[in-house]
Amino acid sequence: MIRTKKKLGNLIVLGLLCIIGVQSGVTVAKANNYGNSPFQFDFSGPGPWKTVPERLKEDDSSAYMSCTWSTEPGVDAYEAYICGYDSDMNRDGITGGPYVFRFGEEKYMINYTYENDYNYEYIKARLCDGGTDGVGSFAGYWSPDSI
């Protein structure tokens, strides 16, 4: 009698877990690298190029970038290039771009990082001087894989 109650209790718990799993939309997905990372470009110091830290490139999808903040909205812009880096061969190169960003813009950027056998991706950018003094800052989010 006790075994029957225990089995029945286990079956009820299992059934409830199955219902909860279905209701919450649990799906199996590949481990893509599409989480967004924050970035900030401060174009006020030496050197025209600023970069974001490289991230693992896991598929042939486009990169994603969104500019959510600028010191001069509507005036300044930056030009972004997608770059690939191969940690095994210690090589890098431009694999997409240029893409021009202003405050409030987001883009899915076509690139050939994965197809050219680079295992990491990063963005390098330079200020597009829109009539300002060559100084400007931008911030937002980016991801090497968009899907």
VMD Tcl script that builds the backbone (N, CA, C; Angstrom):
set m [mol new atoms 441]
animate dup $m
set s [atomselect $m all]
$s set {name element resname resid chain x y z} {
  {N N MET 1 A 0.812 -1.188 0.000}
  {CA C MET 1 A 0.000 0.000 0.000}
  {C C MET 1 A 0.866 1.267 0.000}
  {N N ILE 2 A 1.932 1.270 0.816}
  {CA C ILE 2 A 2.819 2.428 0.888}
  {C C ILE 2 A 3.565 2.596 -0.435}
  {N N ARG 3 A 3.991 1.492 -1.046}
  {CA C ARG 3 A 4.684 1.555 -2.338}
  {C C ARG 3 A 3.768 2.130 -3.414}
  {N N THR 4 A 2.534 1.741 -3.410}
  {CA C THR 4 A 1.580 2.231 -4.398}
  {C C THR 4 A 1.383 3.733 -4.239}
  {N N LYS 5 A 1.268 4.221 -3.001}
  {CA C LYS 5 A 1.105 5.654 -2.759}
  {C C LYS 5 A 2.358 6.415 -3.198}
  {N N LYS 6 A 3.541 5.859 -2.945}
  {CA C LYS 6 A 4.793 6.498 -3.318}
  {C C LYS 6 A 4.909 6.582 -4.845}
  {N N LYS 7 A 4.573 5.488 -5.542}
  {CA C LYS 7 A 4.615 5.489 -7.002}
  {C C LYS 7 A 3.620 6.495 -7.573}
  {N N LEU 8 A 2.426 6.516 -6.988}
  {CA C LEU 8 A 1.406 7.449 -7.438}
  {C C LEU 8 A 1.874 8.894 -7.229}
  {N N GLY 9 A 2.489 9.148 -6.098}
  {CA C GLY 9 A 3.020 10.488 -5.798}
  {C C GLY 9 A 4.111 10.883 -6.794}
  {N N ASN 10 A 5.003 9.936 -7.114}
  {CA C ASN 10 A 6.065 10.205 -8.088}
  {C C ASN 10 A 5.487 10.493 -9.464}
  {N N LEU 11 A 4.468 9.740 -9.856}
  {CA C LEU 11 A 3.833 9.961 -11.157}
  {C C LEU 11 A 3.156 11.328 -11.223}
  {N N ILE 12 A 2.530 11.741 -10.144}
  {CA C ILE 12 A 1.886 13.058 -10.102}
  {C C ILE 12 A 2.933 14.164 -10.229}
  {N N VAL 13 A 4.041 14.050 -9.507}
  {CA C VAL 13 A 5.115 15.039 -9.576}
  {C C VAL 13 A 5.701 15.089 -10.982}
  {N N LEU 14 A 5.937 13.924 -11.575}
  {CA C LEU 14 A 6.466 13.861 -12.932}
  {C C LEU 14 A 5.500 14.512 -13.924}
  {N N GLY 15 A 4.225 14.231 -13.780}
  {CA C GLY 15 A 3.214 14.835 -14.650}
  {C C GLY 15 A 3.182 16.339 -14.524}
  {N N LEU 16 A 3.264 16.835 -13.296}
  {CA C LEU 16 A 3.261 18.285 -13.081}
  {C C LEU 16 A 4.499 18.938 -13.692}
  {N N LEU 17 A 5.654 18.286 -13.561}
  {CA C LEU 17 A 6.874 18.833 -14.159}
  {C C LEU 17 A 6.761 18.887 -15.681}
  {N N CYS 18 A 6.163 17.870 -16.274}
  {CA C CYS 18 A 5.961 17.869 -17.732}
  {C C CYS 18 A 5.042 19.007 -18.151}
  {N N ILE 19 A 3.975 19.222 -17.412}
  {CA C ILE 19 A 3.038 20.301 -17.729}
  {C C ILE 19 A 3.730 21.653 -17.597}
  {N N ILE 20 A 4.494 21.838 -16.543}
  {CA C ILE 20 A 5.211 23.096 -16.336}
  {C C ILE 20 A 6.207 23.320 -17.471}
  {N N GLY 21 A 6.914 22.290 -17.877}
  {CA C GLY 21 A 7.873 22.409 -18.974}
  {C C GLY 21 A 7.215 22.816 -20.268}
  {N N VAL 22 A 6.081 22.247 -20.586}
  {CA C VAL 22 A 5.364 22.585 -21.811}
  {C C VAL 22 A 4.816 24.006 -21.726}
  {N N GLN 23 A 4.242 24.380 -20.584}
  {CA C GLN 23 A 3.654 25.702 -20.419}
  {C C GLN 23 A 4.700 26.816 -20.468}
  {N N SER 24 A 5.909 26.538 -20.012}
  {CA C SER 24 A 6.930 27.591 -19.976}
  {C C SER 24 A 7.661 27.717 -21.299}
  {N N GLY 25 A 7.329 26.899 -22.278}
  {CA C GLY 25 A 7.935 27.023 -23.600}
  {C C GLY 25 A 9.370 26.549 -23.643}
  {N N VAL 26 A 9.702 25.564 -22.890}
  {CA C VAL 26 A 11.054 25.035 -22.885}
  {C C VAL 26 A 11.362 24.457 -24.256}
  {N N THR 27 A 12.458 24.902 -24.844}
  {CA C THR 27 A 12.887 24.384 -26.137}
  {C C THR 27 A 14.363 24.043 -26.081}
  {N N VAL 28 A 14.757 23.166 -26.945}
  {CA C VAL 28 A 16.168 22.806 -27.065}
  {C C VAL 28 A 16.757 23.670 -28.159}
  {N N ALA 29 A 17.869 24.331 -27.866}
  {CA C ALA 29 A 18.498 25.210 -28.849}
  {C C ALA 29 A 19.990 24.964 -28.890}
  {N N LYS 30 A 20.587 25.308 -30.011}
  {CA C LYS 30 A 22.035 25.245 -30.125}
  {C C LYS 30 A 22.647 26.335 -29.257}
  {N N ALA 31 A 23.871 26.145 -28.881}
  {CA C ALA 31 A 24.559 27.124 -28.035}
  {C C ALA 31 A 25.162 28.221 -28.906}
  {N N ASN 32 A 24.342 29.135 -29.402}
  {CA C ASN 32 A 24.847 30.255 -30.193}
  {C C ASN 32 A 25.283 31.378 -29.274}
  {N N ASN 33 A 26.141 32.211 -29.793}
  {CA C ASN 33 A 26.771 33.270 -29.031}
  {C C ASN 33 A 26.090 34.603 -29.333}
  {N N TYR 34 A 24.780 34.669 -29.117}
  {CA C TYR 34 A 24.068 35.873 -29.513}
  {C C TYR 34 A 23.679 36.774 -28.349}
  {N N GLY 35 A 24.188 36.536 -27.176}
  {CA C GLY 35 A 23.942 37.461 -26.073}
  {C C GLY 35 A 24.666 38.777 -26.325}
  {N N ASN 36 A 24.052 39.890 -25.972}
  {CA C ASN 36 A 24.642 41.200 -26.220}
  {C C ASN 36 A 25.612 41.600 -25.120}
  {N N SER 37 A 26.712 42.218 -25.540}
  {CA C SER 37 A 27.709 42.752 -24.611}
  {C C SER 37 A 27.727 44.271 -24.722}
  {N N PRO 38 A 27.879 44.957 -23.607}
  {CA C PRO 38 A 27.964 46.418 -23.681}
  {C C PRO 38 A 29.304 46.860 -24.274}
  {N N PHE 39 A 29.303 48.021 -24.925}
  {CA C PHE 39 A 30.546 48.605 -25.421}
  {C C PHE 39 A 30.503 50.107 -25.188}
  {N N GLN 40 A 31.677 50.731 -25.218}
  {CA C GLN 40 A 31.770 52.180 -25.193}
  {C C GLN 40 A 33.003 52.586 -25.976}
  {N N PHE 41 A 32.829 53.511 -26.916}
  {CA C PHE 41 A 33.928 54.095 -27.677}
  {C C PHE 41 A 34.090 55.534 -27.223}
  {N N ASP 42 A 35.283 55.890 -26.741}
  {CA C ASP 42 A 35.597 57.271 -26.368}
  {C C ASP 42 A 36.654 57.787 -27.332}
  {N N PHE 43 A 36.239 58.613 -28.262}
  {CA C PHE 43 A 37.154 59.164 -29.254}
  {C C PHE 43 A 37.670 60.506 -28.757}
  {N N SER 44 A 38.585 60.456 -27.814}
  {CA C SER 44 A 39.141 61.698 -27.290}
  {C C SER 44 A 40.626 61.574 -27.008}
  {N N GLY 45 A 41.146 60.374 -27.100}
  {CA C GLY 45 A 42.554 60.158 -26.813}
  {C C GLY 45 A 43.346 59.904 -28.085}
  {N N PRO 46 A 44.571 59.449 -27.923}
  {CA C PRO 46 A 45.411 59.195 -29.089}
  {C C PRO 46 A 44.904 58.006 -29.910}
  {N N GLY 47 A 45.167 58.082 -31.194}
  {CA C GLY 47 A 44.807 56.998 -32.096}
  {C C GLY 47 A 43.372 57.081 -32.560}
  {N N PRO 48 A 43.150 56.859 -33.855}
  {CA C PRO 48 A 41.788 56.991 -34.386}
  {C C PRO 48 A 40.904 55.773 -34.139}
  {N N TRP 49 A 41.470 54.599 -33.886}
  {CA C TRP 49 A 40.682 53.365 -33.799}
  {C C TRP 49 A 40.410 52.971 -32.361}
  {N N LYS 50 A 39.194 52.573 -32.105}
  {CA C LYS 50 A 38.787 52.006 -30.823}
  {C C LYS 50 A 38.206 50.627 -31.116}
  {N N THR 51 A 38.355 49.696 -30.182}
  {CA C THR 51 A 37.867 48.329 -30.407}
  {C C THR 51 A 37.057 47.839 -29.211}
  {N N VAL 52 A 36.228 46.837 -29.484}
  {CA C VAL 52 A 35.530 46.120 -28.421}
  {C C VAL 52 A 36.299 44.839 -28.168}
  {N N PRO 53 A 36.218 44.264 -26.988}
  {CA C PRO 53 A 36.894 42.978 -26.736}
  {C C PRO 53 A 36.342 41.887 -27.656}
  {N N GLU 54 A 37.237 41.045 -28.128}
  {CA C GLU 54 A 36.819 39.964 -29.033}
  {C C GLU 54 A 35.949 38.942 -28.314}
  {N N ARG 55 A 35.073 38.325 -29.106}
  {CA C ARG 55 A 34.201 37.265 -28.598}
  {C C ARG 55 A 34.220 36.091 -29.562}
  {N N LEU 56 A 33.927 34.925 -29.039}
  {CA C LEU 56 A 33.890 33.711 -29.837}
  {C C LEU 56 A 32.830 33.835 -30.929}
  {N N LYS 57 A 33.191 33.469 -32.158}
  {CA C LYS 57 A 32.261 33.471 -33.289}
  {C C LYS 57 A 31.857 32.029 -33.541}
  {N N GLU 58 A 30.539 31.734 -33.397}
  {CA C GLU 58 A 30.089 30.347 -33.441}
  {C C GLU 58 A 29.310 29.955 -34.685}
  {N N ASP 59 A 28.898 30.914 -35.508}
  {CA C ASP 59 A 28.154 30.542 -36.711}
  {C C ASP 59 A 28.322 31.628 -37.773}
  {N N ASP 60 A 27.659 31.425 -38.920}
  {CA C ASP 60 A 27.819 32.366 -40.032}
  {C C ASP 60 A 26.762 33.466 -40.051}
  {N N SER 61 A 26.125 33.718 -38.920}
  {CA C SER 61 A 25.109 34.775 -38.864}
  {C C SER 61 A 25.775 36.152 -38.836}
  {N N SER 62 A 24.967 37.165 -39.067}
  {CA C SER 62 A 25.458 38.534 -39.036}
  {C C SER 62 A 25.789 38.943 -37.601}
  {N N ALA 63 A 26.647 39.941 -37.478}
  {CA C ALA 63 A 26.918 40.547 -36.174}
  {C C ALA 63 A 25.824 41.578 -35.910}
  {N N TYR 64 A 25.650 41.944 -34.647}
  {CA C TYR 64 A 24.622 42.904 -34.255}
  {C C TYR 64 A 25.276 44.034 -33.466}
  {N N MET 65 A 24.841 45.271 -33.744}
  {CA C MET 65 A 25.309 46.409 -32.961}
  {C C MET 65 A 24.192 47.422 -32.840}
  {N N SER 66 A 24.070 47.997 -31.646}
  {CA C SER 66 A 23.066 49.010 -31.363}
  {C C SER 66 A 23.724 50.159 -30.605}
  {N N CYS 67 A 23.568 51.371 -31.102}
  {CA C CYS 67 A 24.117 52.561 -30.440}
  {C C CYS 67 A 23.010 53.202 -29.613}
  {N N THR 68 A 23.124 53.105 -28.302}
  {CA C THR 68 A 22.060 53.594 -27.413}
  {C C THR 68 A 22.392 54.900 -26.698}
  {N N TRP 69 A 23.624 55.407 -26.878}
  {CA C TRP 69 A 24.017 56.632 -26.192}
  {C C TRP 69 A 25.108 57.340 -26.992}
  {N N SER 70 A 25.073 58.666 -26.993}
  {CA C SER 70 A 26.088 59.474 -27.667}
  {C C SER 70 A 26.203 60.811 -26.966}
  {N N THR 71 A 27.416 61.378 -26.968}
  {CA C THR 71 A 27.604 62.694 -26.372}
  {C C THR 71 A 26.979 63.788 -27.225}
  {N N GLU 72 A 26.864 63.558 -28.530}
  {CA C GLU 72 A 26.285 64.542 -29.454}
  {C C GLU 72 A 25.254 63.864 -30.349}
  {N N PRO 73 A 24.095 63.477 -29.810}
  {CA C PRO 73 A 23.091 62.804 -30.637}
  {C C PRO 73 A 22.715 63.640 -31.860}
  {N N GLY 74 A 22.684 62.988 -33.009}
  {CA C GLY 74 A 22.304 63.668 -34.237}
  {C C GLY 74 A 23.440 64.383 -34.947}
  {N N VAL 75 A 24.586 64.501 -34.309}
  {CA C VAL 75 A 25.722 65.188 -34.927}
  {C C VAL 75 A 26.822 64.199 -35.239}
  {N N ASP 76 A 27.350 63.591 -34.200}
  {CA C ASP 76 A 28.464 62.665 -34.377}
  {C C ASP 76 A 27.995 61.304 -34.870}
  {N N ALA 77 A 28.906 60.590 -35.515}
  {CA C ALA 77 A 28.671 59.222 -35.961}
  {C C ALA 77 A 30.008 58.490 -35.903}
  {N N TYR 78 A 29.936 57.174 -35.880}
  {CA C TYR 78 A 31.167 56.395 -35.975}
  {C C TYR 78 A 31.024 55.354 -37.072}
  {N N GLU 79 A 32.164 54.957 -37.614}
  {CA C GLU 79 A 32.232 53.967 -38.679}
  {C C GLU 79 A 32.789 52.681 -38.076}
  {N N ALA 80 A 32.038 51.588 -38.227}
  {CA C ALA 80 A 32.419 50.313 -37.600}
  {C C ALA 80 A 32.783 49.268 -38.659}
  {N N TYR 81 A 33.816 48.510 -38.369}
  {CA C TYR 81 A 34.246 47.392 -39.196}
  {C C TYR 81 A 34.205 46.125 -38.359}
  {N N ILE 82 A 33.774 45.040 -38.939}
  {CA C ILE 82 A 33.796 43.747 -38.264}
  {C C ILE 82 A 35.142 43.110 -38.588}
  {N N CYS 83 A 35.797 42.587 -37.563}
  {CA C CYS 83 A 37.108 41.977 -37.742}
  {C C CYS 83 A 37.118 40.573 -37.172}
  {N N GLY 84 A 37.837 39.700 -37.831}
  {CA C GLY 84 A 38.009 38.343 -37.352}
  {C C GLY 84 A 39.390 38.157 -36.775}
  {N N TYR 85 A 39.504 37.266 -35.815}
  {CA C TYR 85 A 40.791 36.949 -35.194}
  {C C TYR 85 A 40.888 35.450 -35.019}
  {N N ASP 86 A 42.015 34.888 -35.432}
  {CA C ASP 86 A 42.269 33.457 -35.290}
  {C C ASP 86 A 43.328 33.275 -34.211}
  {N N SER 87 A 42.931 32.778 -33.054}
  {CA C SER 87 A 43.859 32.640 -31.931}
  {C C SER 87 A 44.902 31.554 -32.172}
  {N N ASP 88 A 44.588 30.569 -33.001}
  {CA C ASP 88 A 45.547 29.491 -33.284}
  {C C ASP 88 A 46.671 29.955 -34.197}
  {N N MET 89 A 46.325 30.767 -35.202}
  {CA C MET 89 A 47.308 31.221 -36.187}
  {C C MET 89 A 47.815 32.642 -35.911}
  {N N ASN 90 A 47.272 33.297 -34.885}
  {CA C ASN 90 A 47.621 34.667 -34.529}
  {C C ASN 90 A 47.500 35.597 -35.741}
  {N N ARG 91 A 46.325 35.566 -36.372}
  {CA C ARG 91 A 46.066 36.423 -37.525}
  {C C ARG 91 A 44.722 37.119 -37.344}
  {N N ASP 92 A 44.578 38.289 -37.961}
  {CA C ASP 92 A 43.291 38.972 -37.936}
  {C C ASP 92 A 43.106 39.736 -39.239}
  {N N GLY 93 A 41.867 40.165 -39.482}
  {CA C GLY 93 A 41.562 40.912 -40.692}
  {C C GLY 93 A 40.136 41.416 -40.683}
  {N N ILE 94 A 39.871 42.393 -41.532}
  {CA C ILE 94 A 38.524 42.949 -41.661}
  {C C ILE 94 A 37.669 41.959 -42.438}
  {N N THR 95 A 36.502 41.647 -41.896}
  {CA C THR 95 A 35.609 40.670 -42.526}
  {C C THR 95 A 34.244 41.257 -42.874}
  {N N GLY 96 A 34.032 42.536 -42.602}
  {CA C GLY 96 A 32.763 43.181 -42.937}
  {C C GLY 96 A 32.794 44.663 -42.645}
  {N N GLY 97 A 31.943 45.392 -43.346}
  {CA C GLY 97 A 31.823 46.817 -43.116}
  {C C GLY 97 A 32.395 47.616 -44.271}
  {N N PRO 98 A 32.382 48.925 -44.152}
  {CA C PRO 98 A 32.040 49.705 -42.967}
  {C C PRO 98 A 30.531 49.920 -42.805}
  {N N TYR 99 A 30.141 50.134 -41.554}
  {CA C TYR 99 A 28.774 50.485 -41.191}
  {C C TYR 99 A 28.834 51.769 -40.365}
  {N N VAL 100 A 28.019 52.750 -40.713}
  {CA C VAL 100 A 28.001 54.025 -39.996}
  {C C VAL 100 A 26.858 54.008 -38.988}
  {N N PHE 101 A 27.180 54.386 -37.756}
  {CA C PHE 101 A 26.194 54.399 -36.670}
  {C C PHE 101 A 26.066 55.797 -36.083}
  {N N ARG 102 A 24.829 56.154 -35.807}
  {CA C ARG 102 A 24.497 57.355 -35.050}
  {C C ARG 102 A 23.649 56.931 -33.854}
  {N N PHE 103 A 23.460 57.823 -32.928}
  {CA C PHE 103 A 22.636 57.550 -31.762}
  {C C PHE 103 A 21.281 56.988 -32.189}
  {N N GLY 104 A 20.845 55.905 -31.536}
  {CA C GLY 104 A 19.537 55.319 -31.782}
  {C C GLY 104 A 19.494 54.294 -32.907}
  {N N GLU 105 A 20.594 54.073 -33.580}
  {CA C GLU 105 A 20.592 53.122 -34.697}
  {C C GLU 105 A 21.048 51.743 -34.246}
  {N N GLU 106 A 20.451 50.721 -34.863}
  {CA C GLU 106 A 20.892 49.348 -34.659}
  {C C GLU 106 A 20.964 48.673 -36.017}
  {N N LYS 107 A 21.944 47.782 -36.173}
  {CA C LYS 107 A 22.139 47.124 -37.462}
  {C C LYS 107 A 22.594 45.683 -37.267}
  {N N TYR 108 A 22.167 44.852 -38.211}
  {CA C TYR 108 A 22.680 43.500 -38.347}
  {C C TYR 108 A 23.723 43.572 -39.450}
  {N N MET 109 A 24.966 43.292 -39.120}
  {CA C MET 109 A 26.079 43.554 -40.020}
  {C C MET 109 A 26.590 42.264 -40.667}
  {N N ILE 110 A 26.455 42.212 -41.989}
  {CA C ILE 110 A 26.938 41.055 -42.741}
  {C C ILE 110 A 28.454 40.999 -42.639}
  {N N ASN 111 A 28.982 39.809 -42.429}
  {CA C ASN 111 A 30.423 39.632 -42.332}
  {C C ASN 111 A 30.789 38.212 -42.746}
  {N N TYR 112 A 32.068 38.004 -42.956}
  {CA C TYR 112 A 32.566 36.691 -43.382}
  {C C TYR 112 A 33.628 36.160 -42.420}
  {N N THR 113 A 33.430 36.434 -41.153}
  {CA C THR 113 A 34.360 35.989 -40.119}
  {C C THR 113 A 34.405 34.469 -40.043}
  {N N TYR 114 A 33.261 33.858 -39.897}
  {CA C TYR 114 A 33.153 32.399 -39.753}
  {C C TYR 114 A 33.629 31.696 -41.023}
  {N N GLU 115 A 33.238 32.229 -42.188}
  {CA C GLU 115 A 33.594 31.610 -43.462}
  {C C GLU 115 A 35.094 31.674 -43.757}
  {N N ASN 116 A 35.772 32.667 -43.166}
  {CA C ASN 116 A 37.225 32.803 -43.353}
  {C C ASN 116 A 38.022 32.137 -42.231}
  {N N ASP 117 A 37.368 31.256 -41.493}
  {CA C ASP 117 A 38.006 30.438 -40.459}
  {C C ASP 117 A 38.613 31.235 -39.306}
  {N N TYR 118 A 38.033 32.393 -39.012}
  {CA C TYR 118 A 38.403 33.096 -37.786}
  {C C TYR 118 A 37.507 32.574 -36.671}
  {N N ASN 119 A 38.083 32.335 -35.501}
  {CA C ASN 119 A 37.265 31.800 -34.410}
  {C C ASN 119 A 36.802 32.872 -33.413}
  {N N TYR 120 A 37.267 34.102 -33.583}
  {CA C TYR 120 A 36.819 35.206 -32.738}
  {C C TYR 120 A 36.451 36.391 -33.618}
  {N N GLU 121 A 35.597 37.255 -33.062}
  {CA C GLU 121 A 35.188 38.446 -33.793}
  {C C GLU 121 A 35.246 39.643 -32.859}
  {N N TYR 122 A 35.577 40.793 -33.415}
  {CA C TYR 122 A 35.531 42.040 -32.662}
  {C C TYR 122 A 35.160 43.164 -33.622}
  {N N ILE 123 A 34.858 44.316 -33.076}
  {CA C ILE 123 A 34.509 45.491 -33.866}
  {C C ILE 123 A 35.579 46.544 -33.628}
  {N N LYS 124 A 36.044 47.156 -34.710}
  {CA C LYS 124 A 36.899 48.332 -34.555}
  {C C LYS 124 A 36.177 49.498 -35.198}
  {N N ALA 125 A 36.340 50.678 -34.608}
  {CA C ALA 125 A 35.578 51.836 -35.049}
  {C C ALA 125 A 36.426 53.092 -35.005}
  {N N ARG 126 A 36.004 54.056 -35.830}
  {CA C ARG 126 A 36.631 55.382 -35.810}
  {C C ARG 126 A 35.543 56.431 -35.948}
  {N N LEU 127 A 35.828 57.599 -35.428}
  {CA C LEU 127 A 34.865 58.691 -35.433}
  {C C LEU 127 A 34.693 59.252 -36.836}
  {N N CYS 128 A 33.451 59.473 -37.233}
  {CA C CYS 128 A 33.145 60.237 -38.448}
  {C C CYS 128 A 32.939 61.662 -37.975}
  {N N ASP 129 A 33.824 62.552 -38.298}
  {CA C ASP 129 A 33.733 63.917 -37.794}
  {C C ASP 129 A 32.604 64.637 -38.503}
  {N N GLY 130 A 31.512 64.830 -37.805}
  {CA C GLY 130 A 30.332 65.490 -38.370}
  {C C GLY 130 A 30.326 66.984 -38.111}
  {N N GLY 131 A 31.458 67.643 -38.225}
  {CA C GLY 131 A 31.513 69.076 -37.982}
  {C C GLY 131 A 31.865 69.407 -36.545}
  {N N THR 132 A 32.179 68.379 -35.743}
  {CA C THR 132 A 32.560 68.630 -34.352}
  {C C THR 132 A 34.071 68.744 -34.268}
  {N N ASP 133 A 34.577 68.771 -33.074}
  {CA C ASP 133 A 36.012 68.950 -32.861}
  {C C ASP 133 A 36.804 67.637 -32.884}
  {N N GLY 134 A 36.221 66.562 -33.387}
  {CA C GLY 134 A 36.929 65.286 -33.449}
  {C C GLY 134 A 36.879 64.515 -32.144}
  {N N VAL 135 A 36.007 64.931 -31.244}
  {CA C VAL 135 A 35.857 64.263 -29.963}
  {C C VAL 135 A 34.408 63.802 -29.838}
  {N N GLY 136 A 34.217 62.580 -29.378}
  {CA C GLY 136 A 32.867 62.079 -29.177}
  {C C GLY 136 A 32.890 60.724 -28.509}
  {N N SER 137 A 31.806 60.379 -27.861}
  {CA C SER 137 A 31.684 59.087 -27.200}
  {C C SER 137 A 30.364 58.440 -27.587}
  {N N PHE 138 A 30.395 57.118 -27.653}
  {CA C PHE 138 A 29.217 56.318 -27.995}
  {C C PHE 138 A 29.193 55.094 -27.104}
  {N N ALA 139 A 28.000 54.592 -26.854}
  {CA C ALA 139 A 27.852 53.357 -26.084}
  {C C ALA 139 A 26.651 52.598 -26.612}
  {N N GLY 140 A 26.622 51.316 -26.309}
  {CA C GLY 140 A 25.511 50.475 -26.729}
  {C C GLY 140 A 25.813 49.024 -26.476}
  {N N TYR 141 A 25.330 48.171 -27.384}
  {CA C TYR 141 A 25.482 46.729 -27.240}
  {C C TYR 141 A 25.872 46.110 -28.572}
  {N N TRP 142 A 26.583 44.982 -28.510}
  {CA C TRP 142 A 26.970 44.288 -29.730}
  {C C TRP 142 A 27.032 42.786 -29.459}
  {N N SER 143 A 26.975 42.010 -30.540}
  {CA C SER 143 A 27.096 40.571 -30.456}
  {C C SER 143 A 27.693 40.043 -31.762}
  {N N PRO 144 A 28.598 39.060 -31.691}
  {CA C PRO 144 A 29.182 38.512 -32.910}
  {C C PRO 144 A 28.205 37.622 -33.697}
  {N N ASP 145 A 27.215 37.067 -33.037}
  {CA C ASP 145 A 26.225 36.194 -33.677}
  {C C ASP 145 A 24.838 36.730 -33.379}
  {N N SER 146 A 24.021 36.848 -34.397}
  {CA C SER 146 A 22.718 37.472 -34.203}
  {C C SER 146 A 21.554 36.487 -34.154}
  {N N ILE 147 A 21.807 35.230 -34.426}
  {CA C ILE 147 A 20.707 34.241 -34.428}
  {C C ILE 147 A 21.037 33.134 -33.454}
}
mol reanalyze $m
mol bondsrecalc $m
mol representation Tube
mol addrep $m
